[in-house]
Amino acid sequence: MAKKTHIKVRMVPENNPDSKFIYYAKKPTKGEKVKNKLKLKKYNPNTRKHEYFVEKKLPPHSK
């Protein structure tokens, strides 16, 4: 079976990480972008502004 080329990461607002609104993004598993934390400018409907969203680990799932 082939190895995965991307992983799913959760994006939370940089100013308010406890916010209920989040984005999901795909991040590569190989190359130089793996070491850097992902930082995207996205729209936050809670504040009605464009803000920076930073990468945070996905919560553990229960079986």
C-alpha positions as CSV (number, residue, x, y, z in Angstrom):
1,M,0.0,0.0,0.0
2,A,1.2,3.5,-0.8
3,K,2.3,6.0,1.8
4,K,0.1,9.1,2.4
5,T,1.3,12.3,0.7
6,H,-0.8,14.7,2.9
7,I,-2.1,14.7,6.4
8,K,-5.2,16.5,7.8
9,V,-4.6,19.4,10.2
10,R,-6.9,21.5,12.3
11,M,-6.6,25.3,11.9
12,V,-7.6,27.5,14.8
13,P,-7.7,31.3,15.1
14,E,-4.3,32.6,16.2
15,N,-5.9,35.3,18.5
16,N,-8.5,33.0,20.1
17,P,-7.5,29.3,20.0
18,D,-10.5,28.3,22.1
19,S,-12.9,29.5,19.4
20,K,-15.6,27.0,18.3
21,F,-15.0,27.8,14.6
22,I,-12.2,25.9,12.9
23,Y,-10.9,25.0,9.4
24,Y,-9.3,21.8,8.2
25,A,-6.4,21.8,5.7
26,K,-4.1,19.3,4.0
27,K,-0.4,19.5,4.8
28,P,2.3,17.6,2.9
29,T,4.1,14.7,4.7
30,K,7.4,15.1,2.7
31,G,9.6,18.0,1.8
32,E,10.6,21.2,3.6
33,K,7.1,22.4,4.4
34,V,6.7,19.5,6.9
35,K,8.8,21.3,9.5
36,N,7.0,24.6,9.4
37,K,3.7,25.2,11.1
38,L,0.9,26.1,8.6
39,K,-0.5,29.6,8.9
40,L,-3.3,30.7,6.6
41,K,-5.4,33.9,6.5
42,K,-9.0,32.9,6.5
43,Y,-12.4,34.4,7.2
44,N,-13.7,34.0,10.8
45,P,-17.5,34.4,11.0
46,N,-17.5,34.9,14.8
47,T,-15.5,38.1,14.5
48,R,-16.6,38.9,10.9
49,K,-13.0,39.6,9.9
50,H,-10.1,37.9,8.1
51,E,-7.7,36.5,10.6
52,Y,-4.7,34.2,10.7
53,F,-5.4,30.6,11.5
54,V,-2.6,28.4,12.8
55,E,-2.1,24.6,12.8
56,K,-3.0,22.6,15.8
57,K,-3.1,18.8,16.3
58,L,-6.3,16.9,15.8
59,P,-7.9,15.7,19.0
60,P,-7.6,12.0,19.7
61,H,-10.6,10.0,18.6
62,S,-12.3,7.3,20.6
63,K,-13.0,3.9,19.1
